[in-house]
Amino acid sequence: MRVKPPRLQPGDLIGIVAPASNVKPAWLEAGITELHRLGFRTRFLDSIFDQRKYTAGDDRRRAQELNHMFADPEVKAIFAARGGYGSVRILPLLDHHTIEAHPKIFMGYSDVTTLLLYFQRLFHWVVFHGPMVTREFARGEPHYDRHWLRRVLGEARAPGRVDTTGTHILRPGAAHGKLVGGCLPMLTSSLGTEYELDARGALLFIEDYASKPYQIDRMLTHLRAAGKLTGVRGLIFGEMRDCTQHPDQGYTIMDVILDCVGDLDVPILFGLRSGHSDHNNLVLPLGVEATLDCQGTEAVLSIDEPAVV
């Protein structure tokens, strides 16, 4: 049974966490200013500015920060400050009992995909692949889609049709299933763990940034060899920004994707703006039923059930 968090309402308190790489104070301040403009309150721990090599403080600090935000009854949603690297290192230090007992909106992308997978698989939560505080919120609109964010996080009804402007249909067809996925390197690195990707009967969303085409090929081939694309009903790719070898390579990342998965008998859509996207970053609720229709000249993706209660 899927667990949906309470909806986010005006005036609610958002906890900001840095489970991965270190945070720049100016960017955090800019993101907080934007969240306040949207009518929310924010809270973060002073230790969020800690730095240990390439992470926002040591593993224990980052885990305790997350445990604290879930335990705090005033905090209604938790947004990641940024990605980078480090989420996987804090998993053994998380307080499972406290976290599972307090389902809340949890949102991020990139390295935070590890936590999205973890909460989905272990607690059966609906989680949210979407804007982060020192990234999209810090840059303000139109780097994220405000109306869609309010609809997905703030309304206990099916959000409906997703904006697919600029997408390309790589393979026609139609499918319905639970929406799952996230950032490709983290999906691949989840294999063999207790929280590994399960996309059977699902619409699988895949995105990445600045990986070379051969690296995308390798990761998709790995997922396929591991059986993780068996039973998938549809594939949705993000914009895959800067996934090039060099400017004159003579092929596109879409060509690479079709080489890897084009023979699967499922609809394939490319270019959805969620995650590493420069504009109108979309919140994708993961764990809810969705429909992908690539049978016409324009793709239709719809979220068919509420993501919050």
Secondary structure, 3 states (H helix, E strand, C coil): CCECCCCCCCCCEEEEECCCCCCCHHHHHHHHHHHHHCCCEEECCHHHHCCECCECCCHHHHHHHHHHHHHCCCEEEEEECCCCCCHHHHHHHCCHHHHHHCCCEEEECHHHHHHHHHHHHHHCECEEECCCHHHHHHHCCCCECHHHHHHHHHCCCCCEECCCCCCEEEECCEEEEEEEEEEHHHHHHCCCCCCCCCCCCEEEEEECCCCCHHHHHHHHHHHHHCCCCCCCCEEEEECCCCCCCCCCCCCCHHHHHHHHHCCCCCCEEEEECCCCCCCCECCEEECCEEEEECCCCCCEEEECCCCCC
